[in-house]
Amino acid sequence: MSASNENGSRGGQRAGVFDVRQVIAALFVLYGLVCTLMGLFGTSSREIEQAAGVNINLWSGIGMLVFAGAFILWGWLRPIIVPTESDTESS
Protein backbone atom coordinates (compact mmCIF):
# COMPACT_ATOMS: atom_id res chain seq x y z
CA MET A 1 0.00 0.00 0.00
CA SER A 2 1.47 3.39 -0.97
CA ALA A 3 1.24 6.50 1.15
CA SER A 4 -1.13 9.32 0.27
CA ASN A 5 0.10 12.87 -0.23
CA GLU A 6 -1.64 16.04 0.95
CA ASN A 7 -4.00 16.02 -2.06
CA GLY A 8 -5.35 12.58 -1.21
CA SER A 9 -3.91 11.00 -4.34
CA ARG A 10 -1.58 8.05 -4.17
CA GLY A 11 2.18 8.67 -4.37
CA GLY A 12 4.03 10.90 -6.79
CA GLN A 13 5.00 14.53 -6.96
CA ARG A 14 3.34 17.61 -8.43
CA ALA A 15 4.56 18.61 -11.89
CA GLY A 16 5.07 22.22 -10.72
CA VAL A 17 6.70 24.55 -13.24
CA PHE A 18 6.96 21.70 -15.74
CA ASP A 19 3.18 21.71 -16.09
CA VAL A 20 2.40 23.15 -19.54
CA ARG A 21 -0.52 25.12 -18.06
CA GLN A 22 1.93 27.16 -15.99
CA VAL A 23 4.07 27.93 -19.05
CA ILE A 24 1.00 29.05 -21.01
CA ALA A 25 -0.17 31.15 -18.06
CA ALA A 26 3.24 32.83 -17.78
CA LEU A 27 3.21 33.76 -21.47
CA PHE A 28 -0.31 35.16 -21.23
CA VAL A 29 0.66 37.19 -18.14
CA LEU A 30 3.62 38.64 -20.04
CA TYR A 31 1.62 39.49 -23.18
CA GLY A 32 -1.35 40.64 -21.11
CA LEU A 33 0.79 43.06 -19.13
CA VAL A 34 2.34 44.47 -22.31
CA CYS A 35 -1.06 44.95 -23.97
CA THR A 36 -2.62 46.44 -20.83
CA LEU A 37 0.22 48.90 -20.35
CA MET A 38 0.12 49.85 -24.02
CA GLY A 39 -3.62 50.36 -23.71
CA LEU A 40 -3.22 52.57 -20.67
CA PHE A 41 -0.19 54.60 -21.71
CA GLY A 42 0.57 54.05 -25.39
CA THR A 43 -2.72 54.39 -27.24
CA SER A 44 -3.64 57.69 -28.84
CA SER A 45 -7.19 58.97 -29.23
CA ARG A 46 -6.76 58.61 -33.01
CA GLU A 47 -6.03 54.88 -32.64
CA ILE A 48 -9.07 54.44 -30.40
CA GLU A 49 -11.17 56.32 -32.93
CA GLN A 50 -9.98 53.97 -35.71
CA ALA A 51 -11.06 51.00 -33.58
CA ALA A 52 -14.68 52.15 -33.34
CA GLY A 53 -14.07 53.85 -29.98
CA VAL A 54 -12.71 50.74 -28.25
CA ASN A 55 -9.30 50.61 -26.60
CA ILE A 56 -8.41 47.21 -28.07
CA ASN A 57 -5.01 46.95 -26.38
CA LEU A 58 -6.51 47.55 -22.95
CA TRP A 59 -9.39 45.10 -23.32
CA SER A 60 -7.32 42.36 -24.95
CA GLY A 61 -4.68 42.76 -22.23
CA ILE A 62 -7.27 42.44 -19.49
CA GLY A 63 -8.71 39.40 -21.25
CA MET A 64 -5.28 37.78 -21.43
CA LEU A 65 -4.68 38.41 -17.72
CA VAL A 66 -8.05 36.84 -16.84
CA PHE A 67 -7.24 33.86 -19.08
CA ALA A 68 -3.83 33.47 -17.38
CA GLY A 69 -5.51 33.62 -13.97
CA ALA A 70 -7.88 30.84 -15.03
CA PHE A 71 -4.94 28.66 -16.09
CA ILE A 72 -3.11 29.31 -12.81
CA LEU A 73 -6.24 28.48 -10.83
CA TRP A 74 -6.78 25.31 -12.88
CA GLY A 75 -3.20 24.17 -12.23
CA TRP A 76 -3.54 24.93 -8.53
CA LEU A 77 -6.90 23.16 -8.09
CA ARG A 78 -6.12 20.15 -10.31
CA PRO A 79 -2.34 19.53 -10.15
CA ILE A 80 -0.74 16.89 -12.34
CA ILE A 81 0.77 14.16 -10.18
CA VAL A 82 3.92 12.58 -11.64
CA PRO A 83 4.58 9.08 -10.26
CA THR A 84 7.94 8.54 -8.59
CA GLU A 85 10.23 5.61 -9.41
CA SER A 86 9.22 3.73 -6.25
CA ASP A 87 5.55 3.99 -7.32
CA THR A 88 6.23 2.55 -10.77
CA GLU A 89 8.41 -0.29 -9.40
CA SER A 90 5.77 -1.46 -6.91
CA SER A 91 3.03 -1.66 -9.59
Buried (B, 14 or more C-beta within 10 A) or exposed (E): EBEEBEEEEEBBEBBEEEBEBBEBBBEBBEBBBBBBEBBEEEBEEEEBEEEEEEBBBBBBBBBBBEBBBEBBEBBEEEBBBBBEEEBEEEE
